[in-house]
Amino acid sequence: MNCKSRCTGKSGQALIESTLIVALLCLIFFGAFQLSQLFVAREVMDHAATAVARARSVGFNDFMVYKVGRVAAIPNAGRMTYPEVETSSGGLLPVATAIPGDLWDTAMAANPVSPQYAIESALIPLYLGAEWGGQLPAILDYNEWDSVDMYVNEIDEALARGRTTQDYPLRFPFHRAFYAGDEVRIEGDSRLANHYPLYLE
């Protein structure tokens, strides 16, 4: 065997090893990114549980507590299904053609320029002001809102507890390499002082 064939064999082996290592590193990166998404989703559920407990602690009825919890869970609610928003124009910066500096300025802006944000900020007060459940889907609706459940109870006269759960969908590629299912149950829990009995007295 001459030197040329030995060198070619070694370079082919190095290429295969490098490809396997890069694939493994990408898989680990995807897993870490999915874990970061789950961490953020858990924080949103804790926030929603706090909103639910606070709504109960100031004396809101069950329907208002439900609406407050759903609004607090919007970051976990997926794509907005109603009203439909045209995302290809109307203030969104085209990502494919923008320079990195403009993208950074848009991401760090104090006031988002997304048309969806403008619609949400206008419709959330209407959603919270709805008088019965049949009005809600015609005001604002999201793809994953039905996967969010809220529970509130008064542990005693001095304490209200809010709990939220969601079967959070795993959307990132290759999640099956780390977890067998397509959803992960995440929960939020919060306890707050119960104020409304004092107000009623």
Order of alpha helices (4+ residues) and beta strands (2+ residues): alpha-alpha-beta-alpha-alpha-alpha-beta-beta-beta-beta-alpha
